[in-house]
């Protein structure tokens, strides 16, 4: 009976630690994706849409 309780407690602990680890990894990926978007994203000072077409000058 005690052995069964210890096994169940061990399984519950492993599941809790595993789910916390997965949650931490997913949140870190999301944070890294947001940092990447702000660093490589378009500049707010110089919008690149809706302007004039470029004219080639020779």
Residue, then its C-alpha position, 0 to 999 in steps of 0.5 A: x500500500x505504501x509502495x503504491x502511494x509512493x509510485x503515484x506520488x512519483x508519477x504526479x511529481x514527474x508530470x508536474x515538473x514535465x508540464x512546467x518545463x513544457x510551459x516554460x519552453x513555450x513561453x520562452x519561444x513566444x518571447x523570443x519571437x516577439x523580440x525578433x519581430x520588434x528588432x527585424x520589423x519595419x521601421x515606424x519612422x519610415x513606412x515602406x507601404x503606400x509611397x510613390x514608385x521608384x523612378x530609374x535615373x540614368 
